[in-house]
C-alpha cells in the first residue's frame, strides 16, 4: 500500500478473537471508503480478518506480512 491509511490499529501480540474485535470497534466511526491497516501477528488473523470482511461487507484489500488492509463498506 502506497498511501497512508486513514486508521492504523496495532493488535500485535493479541490472540483470536481480539484483533478482529479491536478492528470492528475502531472501524465503527469511520466513513465508508476509509482505509484501515490492522497490524496482527496471530496466525488465526489470516482466516479471521477476511472472514470478518466477508460477513460485514467491508473490502479485504490484502495482507503484507502482518499488515492487513481493509476498506470500510
N, CA, C and O atoms as a Tripos MOL2 file, in Angstrom:
@<TRIPOS>MOLECULE
protein
  292   291    73     0     0
PROTEIN
NO_CHARGES

@<TRIPOS>ATOM
      1 N           0.8380   -1.1860    0.0000 N.3       1 UNK1
      2 CA          0.0000    0.0000    0.0000 C.3       1 UNK1
      3 C           0.8710    1.2330    0.0000 C.2       1 UNK1
      4 O           1.7470    1.3810    0.8520 O.2       1 UNK1
      5 N           0.6390    2.1160   -0.9470 N.am      2 UNK2
      6 CA          1.4840    3.2900   -1.0960 C.3       2 UNK2
      7 C           1.0260    4.4690   -0.2430 C.2       2 UNK2
      8 O           1.8500    5.1920    0.3160 O.2       2 UNK2
      9 N          -0.2830    4.6600   -0.1440 N.am      3 UNK3
     10 CA         -0.7870    5.8020    0.6060 C.3       3 UNK3
     11 C          -0.9650    5.4540    2.0780 C.2       3 UNK3
     12 O          -1.0290    4.2880    2.4680 O.2       3 UNK3
     13 N          -1.0400    6.5060    2.8690 N.am      4 UNK4
     14 CA         -1.2080    6.3250    4.3110 C.3       4 UNK4
     15 C          -2.6580    5.9440    4.6110 C.2       4 UNK4
     16 O          -3.5810    6.5450    4.0600 O.2       4 UNK4
     17 N          -2.8670    4.9530    5.4800 N.am      5 UNK5
     18 CA         -4.2420    4.5730    5.8250 C.3       5 UNK5
     19 C          -4.9160    5.6670    6.6630 C.2       5 UNK5
     20 O          -4.2500    6.4900    7.2910 O.2       5 UNK5
     21 N          -6.2420    5.6530    6.6550 N.am      6 UNK6
     22 CA         -6.9950    6.5830    7.4940 C.3       6 UNK6
     23 C          -6.8540    6.2120    8.9670 C.2       6 UNK6
     24 O          -6.9450    7.0730    9.8420 O.2       6 UNK6
     25 N          -6.6310    4.9240    9.2330 N.am      7 UNK7
     26 CA         -6.5020    4.4360   10.6050 C.3       7 UNK7
     27 C          -5.5640    3.2390   10.6280 C.2       7 UNK7
     28 O          -5.6550    2.3540    9.7770 O.2       7 UNK7
     29 N          -4.6630    3.2160   11.6030 N.am      8 UNK8
     30 CA         -3.8280    2.0400   11.8110 C.3       8 UNK8
     31 C          -4.1280    1.4940   13.2010 C.2       8 UNK8
     32 O          -4.1370    2.2350   14.1840 O.2       8 UNK8
     33 N          -4.3700    0.2020   13.2700 N.am      9 UNK9
     34 CA         -4.7040   -0.4610   14.5260 C.3       9 UNK9
     35 C          -3.6020   -1.4590   14.8590 C.2       9 UNK9
     36 O          -3.3110   -2.3600   14.0720 O.2       9 UNK9
     37 N          -3.0040   -1.2970   16.0060 N.am     10 UNK10
     38 CA         -1.9360   -2.1980   16.4340 C.3      10 UNK10
     39 C          -2.5300   -3.2940   17.3150 C.2      10 UNK10
     40 O          -2.8900   -3.0520   18.4670 O.2      10 UNK10
     41 N          -2.6280   -4.4930   16.7630 N.am     11 UNK11
     42 CA         -3.1220   -5.6530   17.5160 C.3      11 UNK11
     43 C          -2.0300   -6.7110   17.6190 C.2      11 UNK11
     44 O          -2.3180   -7.8900   17.8240 O.2      11 UNK11
     45 N          -0.7870   -6.2920   17.4790 N.am     12 UNK12
     46 CA          0.3350   -7.2270   17.5880 C.3      12 UNK12
     47 C           0.3700   -7.8220   18.9890 C.2      12 UNK12
     48 O           0.2320   -7.1090   19.9820 O.2      12 UNK12
     49 N           0.5560   -9.1270   19.0550 N.am     13 UNK13
     50 CA          0.6210   -9.8150   20.3430 C.3      13 UNK13
     51 C          -0.7290  -10.2440   20.8760 C.2      13 UNK13
     52 O          -0.7940  -10.9780   21.8620 O.2      13 UNK13
     53 N          -1.8080   -9.8050   20.2500 N.am     14 UNK14
     54 CA         -3.1400  -10.2070   20.6950 C.3      14 UNK14
     55 C          -3.5670  -11.4820   19.9850 C.2      14 UNK14
     56 O          -3.2600  -11.6840   18.8110 O.2      14 UNK14
     57 N          -4.2770  -12.3410   20.7080 N.am     15 UNK15
     58 CA         -4.7470  -13.5990   20.1390 C.3      15 UNK15
     59 C          -6.2260  -13.5090   19.7830 C.2      15 UNK15
     60 O          -6.9600  -12.6680   20.3020 O.2      15 UNK15
     61 N          -6.6390  -14.3910   18.8920 N.am     16 UNK16
     62 CA         -8.0180  -14.5090   18.4440 C.3      16 UNK16
     63 C          -8.9390  -14.5990   19.6470 C.2      16 UNK16
     64 O          -8.6410  -15.3350   20.5880 O.2      16 UNK16
     65 N         -10.0220  -13.8890   19.6450 N.am     17 UNK17
     66 CA        -10.6010  -13.0320   18.5970 C.3      17 UNK17
     67 C         -10.2840  -11.5510   18.7650 C.2      17 UNK17
     68 O         -10.9060  -10.7180   18.1050 O.2      17 UNK17
     69 N          -9.3370  -11.2020   19.6270 N.am     18 UNK18
     70 CA         -9.0960   -9.7940   19.9540 C.3      18 UNK18
     71 C          -8.7200   -8.9050   18.7680 C.2      18 UNK18
     72 O          -9.2070   -7.7760   18.7060 O.2      18 UNK18
     73 N          -7.8710   -9.3510   17.8110 N.am     19 UNK19
     74 CA         -7.5800   -8.4510   16.6850 C.3      19 UNK19
     75 C          -8.8330   -8.0430   15.8980 C.2      19 UNK19
     76 O          -8.9830   -6.8740   15.5420 O.2      19 UNK19
     77 N          -9.7190   -8.9860   15.6300 N.am     20 UNK20
     78 CA        -10.9330   -8.6690   14.8730 C.3      20 UNK20
     79 C         -11.8850   -7.8250   15.7160 C.2      20 UNK20
     80 O         -12.5300   -6.9200   15.1870 O.2      20 UNK20
     81 N         -11.9860   -8.0990   17.0030 N.am     21 UNK21
     82 CA        -12.8510   -7.2930   17.8650 C.3      21 UNK21
     83 C         -12.3580   -5.8480   17.9310 C.2      21 UNK21
     84 O         -13.1620   -4.9160   17.9150 O.2      21 UNK21
     85 N         -11.0630   -5.6650   18.0040 N.am     22 UNK22
     86 CA        -10.4890   -4.3120   18.0200 C.3      22 UNK22
     87 C         -10.7440   -3.6210   16.6790 C.2      22 UNK22
     88 O         -11.0850   -2.4380   16.6360 O.2      22 UNK22
     89 N         -10.5760   -4.3700   15.5880 N.am     23 UNK23
     90 CA        -10.8370   -3.8330   14.2490 C.3      23 UNK23
     91 C         -12.2880   -3.3680   14.1280 C.2      23 UNK23
     92 O         -12.5560   -2.2590   13.6660 O.2      23 UNK23
     93 N         -13.2010   -4.2110   14.5410 N.am     24 UNK24
     94 CA        -14.6330   -3.8970   14.4480 C.3      24 UNK24
     95 C         -14.9660   -2.6200   15.2220 C.2      24 UNK24
     96 O         -15.6550   -1.7370   14.7100 O.2      24 UNK24
     97 N         -14.4760   -2.5300   16.4490 N.am     25 UNK25
     98 CA        -14.7770   -1.3760   17.3030 C.3      25 UNK25
     99 C         -14.1940   -0.0830   16.7420 C.2      25 UNK25
    100 O         -14.8730    0.9430   16.7110 O.2      25 UNK25
    101 N         -12.9580   -0.1270   16.3060 N.am     26 UNK26
    102 CA        -12.2760    1.0870   15.8390 C.3      26 UNK26
    103 C         -12.7650    1.5460   14.4640 C.2      26 UNK26
    104 O         -12.6230    2.7210   14.1240 O.2      26 UNK26
    105 N         -13.3470    0.6260   13.6600 N.am     27 UNK27
    106 CA        -13.8440    0.9920   12.3310 C.3      27 UNK27
    107 C         -15.2060    1.6790   12.3880 C.2      27 UNK27
    108 O         -15.5620    2.4120   11.4660 O.2      27 UNK27
    109 N         -15.9670    1.4560   13.4480 N.am     28 UNK28
    110 CA        -17.3420    1.9510   13.5160 C.3      28 UNK28
    111 C         -17.4940    3.4380   13.1980 C.2      28 UNK28
    112 O         -18.3820    3.7890   12.4210 O.2      28 UNK28
    113 N         -16.6760    4.3270   13.7590 N.am     29 UNK29
    114 CA        -16.9070    5.7530   13.4880 C.3      29 UNK29
    115 C         -16.3960    6.2340   12.1200 C.2      29 UNK29
    116 O         -16.6590    7.3730   11.7330 O.2      29 UNK29
    117 N         -15.6810    5.3900   11.3980 N.am     30 UNK30
    118 CA        -15.1030    5.8110   10.1170 C.3      30 UNK30
    119 C         -16.1600    5.8900    9.0210 C.2      30 UNK30
    120 O         -17.1780    5.1990    9.0620 O.2      30 UNK30
    121 N         -15.8950    6.7430    8.0520 N.am     31 UNK31
    122 CA        -16.7870    6.8760    6.9070 C.3      31 UNK31
    123 C         -16.5410    5.7520    5.9080 C.2      31 UNK31
    124 O         -15.4650    5.1550    5.8700 O.2      31 UNK31
    125 N         -17.5560    5.4810    5.1060 N.am     32 UNK32
    126 CA        -17.4400    4.4830    4.0490 C.3      32 UNK32
    127 C         -16.2740    4.8400    3.1290 C.2      32 UNK32
    128 O         -16.0910    6.0060    2.7790 O.2      32 UNK32
    129 N         -15.4970    3.8500    2.7420 N.am     33 UNK33
    130 CA        -14.3410    4.0710    1.8770 C.3      33 UNK33
    131 C         -13.0460    4.3120    2.6270 C.2      33 UNK33
    132 O         -11.9780    4.3670    2.0180 O.2      33 UNK33
    133 N         -13.1260    4.4570    3.9440 N.am     34 UNK34
    134 CA        -11.9200    4.6760    4.7480 C.3      34 UNK34
    135 C         -11.0250    3.4400    4.6670 C.2      34 UNK34
    136 O         -11.5080    2.3080    4.6140 O.2      34 UNK34
    137 N          -9.7360    3.6740    4.6590 N.am     35 UNK35
    138 CA         -8.7490    2.5940    4.5780 C.3      35 UNK35
    139 C          -8.1520    2.3550    5.9630 C.2      35 UNK35
    140 O          -7.7150    3.2880    6.6370 O.2      35 UNK35
    141 N          -8.1420    1.0990    6.3690 N.am     36 UNK36
    142 CA         -7.6340    0.7220    7.6850 C.3      36 UNK36
    143 C          -6.5010   -0.2870    7.5180 C.2      36 UNK36
    144 O          -6.5980   -1.2220    6.7230 O.2      36 UNK36
    145 N          -5.4300   -0.0850    8.2780 N.am     37 UNK37
    146 CA         -4.3420   -1.0680    8.3120 C.3      37 UNK37
    147 C          -4.3410   -1.6720    9.7170 C.2      37 UNK37
    148 O          -4.1460   -0.9760   10.7130 O.2      37 UNK37
    149 N          -4.5620   -2.9760    9.7650 N.am     38 UNK38
    150 CA         -4.5520   -3.7190   11.0240 C.3      38 UNK38
    151 C          -3.2410   -4.4800   11.1170 C.2      38 UNK38
    152 O          -2.9190   -5.2840   10.2420 O.2      38 UNK38
    153 N          -2.4920   -4.2290   12.1700 N.am     39 UNK39
    154 CA         -1.2570   -4.9720   12.4140 C.3      39 UNK39
    155 C          -1.5880   -6.1030   13.3800 C.2      39 UNK39
    156 O          -1.9670   -5.8610   14.5260 O.2      39 UNK39
    157 N          -1.4440   -7.3350   12.9110 N.am     40 UNK40
    158 CA         -1.7770   -8.5000   13.7340 C.3      40 UNK40
    159 C          -0.8470   -9.6500   13.3840 C.2      40 UNK40
    160 O          -0.6400   -9.9580   12.2100 O.2      40 UNK40
    161 N          -0.2840  -10.2850   14.4140 N.am     41 UNK41
    162 CA          0.6300  -11.4020   14.1820 C.3      41 UNK41
    163 C           0.0510  -12.7380   14.6360 C.2      41 UNK41
    164 O           0.7510  -13.7510   14.6110 O.2      41 UNK41
    165 N          -1.1990  -12.7570   15.0460 N.am     42 UNK42
    166 CA         -1.8670  -14.0160   15.3900 C.3      42 UNK42
    167 C          -2.1080  -14.7910   14.0930 C.2      42 UNK42
    168 O          -2.7360  -14.2530   13.1810 O.2      42 UNK42
    169 N          -1.6340  -16.0290   13.9790 N.am     43 UNK43
    170 CA         -1.8380  -16.7980   12.7470 C.3      43 UNK43
    171 C          -3.3110  -16.9210   12.3420 C.2      43 UNK43
    172 O          -3.6190  -17.0050   11.1530 O.2      43 UNK43
    173 N          -4.2130  -16.9320   13.3120 N.am     44 UNK44
    174 CA         -5.6390  -17.0350   13.0020 C.3      44 UNK44
    175 C          -6.1620  -15.8110   12.2730 C.2      44 UNK44
    176 O          -7.2200  -15.8790   11.6470 O.2      44 UNK44
    177 N          -5.4510  -14.6950   12.3380 N.am     45 UNK45
    178 CA         -5.8940  -13.4700   11.6580 C.3      45 UNK45
    179 C          -5.9540  -13.6630   10.1460 C.2      45 UNK45
    180 O          -6.7520  -13.0150    9.4680 O.2      45 UNK45
    181 N          -5.1130  -14.5500    9.6140 N.am     46 UNK46
    182 CA         -5.1350  -14.8210    8.1670 C.3      46 UNK46
    183 C          -6.4870  -15.3750    7.7240 C.2      46 UNK46
    184 O          -6.8740  -15.2080    6.5670 O.2      46 UNK46
    185 N          -7.1920  -16.0160    8.6120 N.am     47 UNK47
    186 CA         -8.5280  -16.5450    8.3240 C.3      47 UNK47
    187 C          -9.5950  -15.5830    8.8410 C.2      47 UNK47
    188 O         -10.5760  -15.2990    8.1540 O.2      47 UNK47
    189 N          -9.3930  -15.0870   10.0550 N.am     48 UNK48
    190 CA        -10.4080  -14.2750   10.7260 C.3      48 UNK48
    191 C         -10.6830  -12.9380   10.0340 C.2      48 UNK48
    192 O         -11.8430  -12.5480    9.9010 O.2      48 UNK48
    193 N          -9.6530  -12.2380    9.5960 N.am     49 UNK49
    194 CA         -9.8560  -10.9070    9.0060 C.3      49 UNK49
    195 C         -10.6210  -10.9890    7.6810 C.2      49 UNK49
    196 O         -11.6010  -10.2630    7.5160 O.2      49 UNK49
    197 N         -10.2160  -11.8460    6.7260 N.am     50 UNK50
    198 CA        -11.0210  -11.9540    5.5050 C.3      50 UNK50
    199 C         -12.4530  -12.4200    5.7780 C.2      50 UNK50
    200 O         -13.3910  -11.9710    5.1180 O.2      50 UNK50
    201 N         -12.6200  -13.3200    6.7500 N.am     51 UNK51
    202 CA        -13.9600  -13.7830    7.1040 C.3      51 UNK51
    203 C         -14.8010  -12.6370    7.6670 C.2      51 UNK51
    204 O         -15.9690  -12.4920    7.3070 O.2      51 UNK51
    205 N         -14.2200  -11.8320    8.5380 N.am     52 UNK52
    206 CA        -14.9020  -10.6680    9.0970 C.3      52 UNK52
    207 C         -15.3440   -9.7330    7.9800 C.2      52 UNK52
    208 O         -16.4690   -9.2330    8.0000 O.2      52 UNK52
    209 N         -14.4760   -9.4920    7.0120 N.am     53 UNK53
    210 CA        -14.8150   -8.6090    5.8900 C.3      53 UNK53
    211 C         -15.9660   -9.1840    5.0600 C.2      53 UNK53
    212 O         -16.8790   -8.4570    4.6670 O.2      53 UNK53
    213 N         -15.9160  -10.4680    4.8010 N.am     54 UNK54
    214 CA        -16.9750  -11.1150    4.0190 C.3      54 UNK54
    215 C         -18.3200  -11.0340    4.7480 C.2      54 UNK54
    216 O         -19.3610  -10.8470    4.1180 O.2      54 UNK54
    217 N         -18.2930  -11.1730    6.0570 N.am     55 UNK55
    218 CA        -19.5260  -11.1530    6.8440 C.3      55 UNK55
    219 C         -20.1080   -9.7510    6.9920 C.2      55 UNK55
    220 O         -21.3240   -9.5960    7.1050 O.2      55 UNK55
    221 N         -19.2590   -8.7360    6.9930 N.am     56 UNK56
    222 CA        -19.7110   -7.3720    7.2630 C.3      56 UNK56
    223 C         -19.8090   -6.5060    6.0080 C.2      56 UNK56
    224 O         -20.3460   -5.4000    6.0640 O.2      56 UNK56
    225 N         -19.3020   -6.9920    4.8870 N.am     57 UNK57
    226 CA        -19.3680   -6.2240    3.6480 C.3      57 UNK57
    227 C         -18.1740   -5.3200    3.4040 C.2      57 UNK57
    228 O         -18.1070   -4.6510    2.3720 O.2      57 UNK57
    229 N         -17.2360   -5.2900    4.3300 N.am     58 UNK58
    230 CA        -16.0240   -4.4940    4.1160 C.3      58 UNK58
    231 C         -15.1700   -5.1780    3.0520 C.2      58 UNK58
    232 O         -15.2860   -6.3840    2.8340 O.2      58 UNK58
    233 N         -14.3220   -4.4090    2.3980 N.am     59 UNK59
    234 CA        -13.4730   -4.9660    1.3430 C.3      59 UNK59
    235 C         -12.1030   -5.3290    1.9200 C.2      59 UNK59
    236 O         -11.3960   -4.4740    2.4520 O.2      59 UNK59
    237 N         -11.7420   -6.5980    1.8080 N.am     60 UNK60
    238 CA        -10.4090   -7.0490    2.2160 C.3      60 UNK60
    239 C          -9.4800   -6.7870    1.0490 C.2      60 UNK60
    240 O          -9.5470   -7.4650    0.0240 O.2      60 UNK60
    241 N          -8.6210   -5.8080    1.2080 N.am     61 UNK61
    242 CA         -7.7240   -5.3970    0.1240 C.3      61 UNK61
    243 C          -6.5540   -6.3600    0.0040 C.2      61 UNK61
    244 O          -6.1540   -6.7140   -1.1050 O.2      61 UNK61
    245 N          -5.9980   -6.7900    1.1400 N.am     62 UNK62
    246 CA         -4.8830   -7.7230    1.1010 C.3      62 UNK62
    247 C          -4.0880   -7.7150    2.3820 C.2      62 UNK62
    248 O          -4.4110   -7.0240    3.3480 O.2      62 UNK62
    249 N          -3.0430   -8.5060    2.3550 N.am     63 UNK63
    250 CA         -2.1720   -8.6260    3.5270 C.3      63 UNK63
    251 C          -0.7300   -8.6010    3.0540 C.2      63 UNK63
    252 O          -0.3880   -9.1700    2.0180 O.2      63 UNK63
    253 N           0.1100   -7.9320    3.8300 N.am     64 UNK64
    254 CA          1.5340   -7.8650    3.5470 C.3      64 UNK64
    255 C           2.2560   -8.0920    4.8720 C.2      64 UNK64
    256 O           2.3660   -7.1840    5.6960 O.2      64 UNK64
    257 N           2.7430   -9.3030    5.0630 N.am     65 UNK65
    258 CA          3.3610   -9.6500    6.3330 C.3      65 UNK65
    259 C           2.3120   -9.6850    7.4220 C.2      65 UNK65
    260 O           1.4050  -10.5160    7.3940 O.2      65 UNK65
    261 N           2.4370   -8.7710    8.3940 N.am     66 UNK66
    262 CA          1.4830   -8.6950    9.4960 C.3      66 UNK66
    263 C           0.5140   -7.5310    9.3290 C.2      66 UNK66
    264 O          -0.2270   -7.2060   10.2570 O.2      66 UNK66
    265 N           0.5100   -6.8920    8.1450 N.am     67 UNK67
    266 CA         -0.3600   -5.7470    7.9020 C.3      67 UNK67
    267 C          -1.5280   -6.1500    7.0030 C.2      67 UNK67
    268 O          -1.3370   -6.5490    5.8540 O.2      67 UNK67
    269 N          -2.7240   -6.0410    7.5410 N.am     68 UNK68
    270 CA         -3.9560   -6.3490    6.8240 C.3      68 UNK68
    271 C          -4.6000   -5.0360    6.4070 C.2      68 UNK68
    272 O          -4.7670   -4.1360    7.2310 O.2      68 UNK68
    273 N          -4.9640   -4.9190    5.1350 N.am     69 UNK69
    274 CA         -5.5610   -3.6990    4.6230 C.3      69 UNK69
    275 C          -7.0430   -3.9480    4.3580 C.2      69 UNK69
    276 O          -7.4170   -4.8870    3.6550 O.2      69 UNK69
    277 N          -7.8700   -3.0920    4.9330 N.am     70 UNK70
    278 CA         -9.3220   -3.2250    4.8180 C.3      70 UNK70
    279 C          -9.9040   -1.8770    4.4160 C.2      70 UNK70
    280 O          -9.4760   -0.8320    4.9050 O.2      70 UNK70
    281 N         -10.8900   -1.9140    3.5140 N.am     71 UNK71
    282 CA        -11.6170   -0.7020    3.1510 C.3      71 UNK71
    283 C         -13.0240   -0.8110    3.7060 C.2      71 UNK71
    284 O         -13.7240   -1.7940    3.4650 O.2      71 UNK71
    285 N         -13.4340    0.2090    4.4550 N.am     72 UNK72
    286 CA        -14.7540    0.1730    5.0890 C.3      72 UNK72
    287 C         -15.8610    0.2780    4.0490 C.2      72 UNK72
    288 O         -15.7850    1.0760    3.1140 O.2      72 UNK72
    289 N         -16.8860   -0.5400    4.2310 N.am     73 UNK73
    290 CA        -18.0420   -0.5260    3.3300 C.3      73 UNK73
    291 C         -18.8730    0.7220    3.5600 C.2      73 UNK73
    292 O         -19.8910    0.9160    2.8960 O.2      73 UNK73
@<TRIPOS>BOND
     1     1     2 1
     2     2     3 1
     3     3     4 2
     4     3     5 am
     5     5     6 1
     6     6     7 1
     7     7     8 2
     8     7     9 am
     9     9    10 1
    10    10    11 1
    11    11    12 2
    12    11    13 am
    13    13    14 1
    14    14    15 1
    15    15    16 2
    16    15    17 am
    17    17    18 1
    18    18    19 1
    19    19    20 2
    20    19    21 am
    21    21    22 1
    22    22    23 1
    23    23    24 2
    24    23    25 am
    25    25    26 1
    26    26    27 1
    27    27    28 2
    28    27    29 am
    29    29    30 1
    30    30    31 1
    31    31    32 2
    32    31    33 am
    33    33    34 1
    34    34    35 1
    35    35    36 2
    36    35    37 am
    37    37    38 1
    38    38    39 1
    39    39    40 2
    40    39    41 am
    41    41    42 1
    42    42    43 1
    43    43    44 2
    44    43    45 am
    45    45    46 1
    46    46    47 1
    47    47    48 2
    48    47    49 am
    49    49    50 1
    50    50    51 1
    51    51    52 2
    52    51    53 am
    53    53    54 1
    54    54    55 1
    55    55    56 2
    56    55    57 am
    57    57    58 1
    58    58    59 1
    59    59    60 2
    60    59    61 am
    61    61    62 1
    62    62    63 1
    63    63    64 2
    64    63    65 am
    65    65    66 1
    66    66    67 1
    67    67    68 2
    68    67    69 am
    69    69    70 1
    70    70    71 1
    71    71    72 2
    72    71    73 am
    73    73    74 1
    74    74    75 1
    75    75    76 2
    76    75    77 am
    77    77    78 1
    78    78    79 1
    79    79    80 2
    80    79    81 am
    81    81    82 1
    82    82    83 1
    83    83    84 2
    84    83    85 am
    85    85    86 1
    86    86    87 1
    87    87    88 2
    88    87    89 am
    89    89    90 1
    90    90    91 1
    91    91    92 2
    92    91    93 am
    93    93    94 1
    94    94    95 1
    95    95    96 2
    96    95    97 am
    97    97    98 1
    98    98    99 1
    99    99   100 2
   100    99   101 am
   101   101   102 1
   102   102   103 1
   103   103   104 2
   104   103   105 am
   105   105   106 1
   106   106   107 1
   107   107   108 2
   108   107   109 am
   109   109   110 1
   110   110   111 1
   111   111   112 2
   112   111   113 am
   113   113   114 1
   114   114   115 1
   115   115   116 2
   116   115   117 am
   117   117   118 1
   118   118   119 1
   119   119   120 2
   120   119   121 am
   121   121   122 1
   122   122   123 1
   123   123   124 2
   124   123   125 am
   125   125   126 1
   126   126   127 1
   127   127   128 2
   128   127   129 am
   129   129   130 1
   130   130   131 1
   131   131   132 2
   132   131   133 am
   133   133   134 1
   134   134   135 1
   135   135   136 2
   136   135   137 am
   137   137   138 1
   138   138   139 1
   139   139   140 2
   140   139   141 am
   141   141   142 1
   142   142   143 1
   143   143   144 2
   144   143   145 am
   145   145   146 1
   146   146   147 1
   147   147   148 2
   148   147   149 am
   149   149   150 1
   150   150   151 1
   151   151   152 2
   152   151   153 am
   153   153   154 1
   154   154   155 1
   155   155   156 2
   156   155   157 am
   157   157   158 1
   158   158   159 1
   159   159   160 2
   160   159   161 am
   161   161   162 1
   162   162   163 1
   163   163   164 2
   164   163   165 am
   165   165   166 1
   166   166   167 1
   167   167   168 2
   168   167   169 am
   169   169   170 1
   170   170   171 1
   171   171   172 2
   172   171   173 am
   173   173   174 1
   174   174   175 1
   175   175   176 2
   176   175   177 am
   177   177   178 1
   178   178   179 1
   179   179   180 2
   180   179   181 am
   181   181   182 1
   182   182   183 1
   183   183   184 2
   184   183   185 am
   185   185   186 1
   186   186   187 1
   187   187   188 2
   188   187   189 am
   189   189   190 1
   190   190   191 1
   191   191   192 2
   192   191   193 am
   193   193   194 1
   194   194   195 1
   195   195   196 2
   196   195   197 am
   197   197   198 1
   198   198   199 1
   199   199   200 2
   200   199   201 am
   201   201   202 1
   202   202   203 1
   203   203   204 2
   204   203   205 am
   205   205   206 1
   206   206   207 1
   207   207   208 2
   208   207   209 am
   209   209   210 1
   210   210   211 1
   211   211   212 2
   212   211   213 am
   213   213   214 1
   214   214   215 1
   215   215   216 2
   216   215   217 am
   217   217   218 1
   218   218   219 1
   219   219   220 2
   220   219   221 am
   221   221   222 1
   222   222   223 1
   223   223   224 2
   224   223   225 am
   225   225   226 1
   226   226   227 1
   227   227   228 2
   228   227   229 am
   229   229   230 1
   230   230   231 1
   231   231   232 2
   232   231   233 am
   233   233   234 1
   234   234   235 1
   235   235   236 2
   236   235   237 am
   237   237   238 1
   238   238   239 1
   239   239   240 2
   240   239   241 am
   241   241   242 1
   242   242   243 1
   243   243   244 2
   244   243   245 am
   245   245   246 1
   246   246   247 1
   247   247   248 2
   248   247   249 am
   249   249   250 1
   250   250   251 1
   251   251   252 2
   252   251   253 am
   253   253   254 1
   254   254   255 1
   255   255   256 2
   256   255   257 am
   257   257   258 1
   258   258   259 1
   259   259   260 2
   260   259   261 am
   261   261   262 1
   262   262   263 1
   263   263   264 2
   264   263   265 am
   265   265   266 1
   266   266   267 1
   267   267   268 2
   268   267   269 am
   269   269   270 1
   270   270   271 1
   271   271   272 2
   272   271   273 am
   273   273   274 1
   274   274   275 1
   275   275   276 2
   276   275   277 am
   277   277   278 1
   278   278   279 1
   279   279   280 2
   280   279   281 am
   281   281   282 1
   282   282   283 1
   283   283   284 2
   284   283   285 am
   285   285   286 1
   286   286   287 1
   287   287   288 2
   288   287   289 am
   289   289   290 1
   290   290   291 1
   291   291   292 2
@<TRIPOS>SUBSTRUCTURE
     1 UNK1         2 RESIDUE 1 A UNK
     2 UNK2         6 RESIDUE 1 A UNK
     3 UNK3        10 RESIDUE 1 A UNK
     4 UNK4        14 RESIDUE 1 A UNK
     5 UNK5        18 RESIDUE 1 A UNK
     6 UNK6        22 RESIDUE 1 A UNK
     7 UNK7        26 RESIDUE 1 A UNK
     8 UNK8        30 RESIDUE 1 A UNK
     9 UNK9        34 RESIDUE 1 A UNK
    10 UNK10       38 RESIDUE 1 A UNK
    11 UNK11       42 RESIDUE 1 A UNK
    12 UNK12       46 RESIDUE 1 A UNK
    13 UNK13       50 RESIDUE 1 A UNK
    14 UNK14       54 RESIDUE 1 A UNK
    15 UNK15       58 RESIDUE 1 A UNK
    16 UNK16       62 RESIDUE 1 A UNK
    17 UNK17       66 RESIDUE 1 A UNK
    18 UNK18       70 RESIDUE 1 A UNK
    19 UNK19       74 RESIDUE 1 A UNK
    20 UNK20       78 RESIDUE 1 A UNK
    21 UNK21       82 RESIDUE 1 A UNK
    22 UNK22       86 RESIDUE 1 A UNK
    23 UNK23       90 RESIDUE 1 A UNK
    24 UNK24       94 RESIDUE 1 A UNK
    25 UNK25       98 RESIDUE 1 A UNK
    26 UNK26      102 RESIDUE 1 A UNK
    27 UNK27      106 RESIDUE 1 A UNK
    28 UNK28      110 RESIDUE 1 A UNK
    29 UNK29      114 RESIDUE 1 A UNK
    30 UNK30      118 RESIDUE 1 A UNK
    31 UNK31      122 RESIDUE 1 A UNK
    32 UNK32      126 RESIDUE 1 A UNK
    33 UNK33      130 RESIDUE 1 A UNK
    34 UNK34      134 RESIDUE 1 A UNK
    35 UNK35      138 RESIDUE 1 A UNK
    36 UNK36      142 RESIDUE 1 A UNK
    37 UNK37      146 RESIDUE 1 A UNK
    38 UNK38      150 RESIDUE 1 A UNK
    39 UNK39      154 RESIDUE 1 A UNK
    40 UNK40      158 RESIDUE 1 A UNK
    41 UNK41      162 RESIDUE 1 A UNK
    42 UNK42      166 RESIDUE 1 A UNK
    43 UNK43      170 RESIDUE 1 A UNK
    44 UNK44      174 RESIDUE 1 A UNK
    45 UNK45      178 RESIDUE 1 A UNK
    46 UNK46      182 RESIDUE 1 A UNK
    47 UNK47      186 RESIDUE 1 A UNK
    48 UNK48      190 RESIDUE 1 A UNK
    49 UNK49      194 RESIDUE 1 A UNK
    50 UNK50      198 RESIDUE 1 A UNK
    51 UNK51      202 RESIDUE 1 A UNK
    52 UNK52      206 RESIDUE 1 A UNK
    53 UNK53      210 RESIDUE 1 A UNK
    54 UNK54      214 RESIDUE 1 A UNK
    55 UNK55      218 RESIDUE 1 A UNK
    56 UNK56      222 RESIDUE 1 A UNK
    57 UNK57      226 RESIDUE 1 A UNK
    58 UNK58      230 RESIDUE 1 A UNK
    59 UNK59      234 RESIDUE 1 A UNK
    60 UNK60      238 RESIDUE 1 A UNK
    61 UNK61      242 RESIDUE 1 A UNK
    62 UNK62      246 RESIDUE 1 A UNK
    63 UNK63      250 RESIDUE 1 A UNK
    64 UNK64      254 RESIDUE 1 A UNK
    65 UNK65      258 RESIDUE 1 A UNK
    66 UNK66      262 RESIDUE 1 A UNK
    67 UNK67      266 RESIDUE 1 A UNK
    68 UNK68      270 RESIDUE 1 A UNK
    69 UNK69      274 RESIDUE 1 A UNK
    70 UNK70      278 RESIDUE 1 A UNK
    71 UNK71      282 RESIDUE 1 A UNK
    72 UNK72      286 RESIDUE 1 A UNK
    73 UNK73      290 RESIDUE 1 A UNK
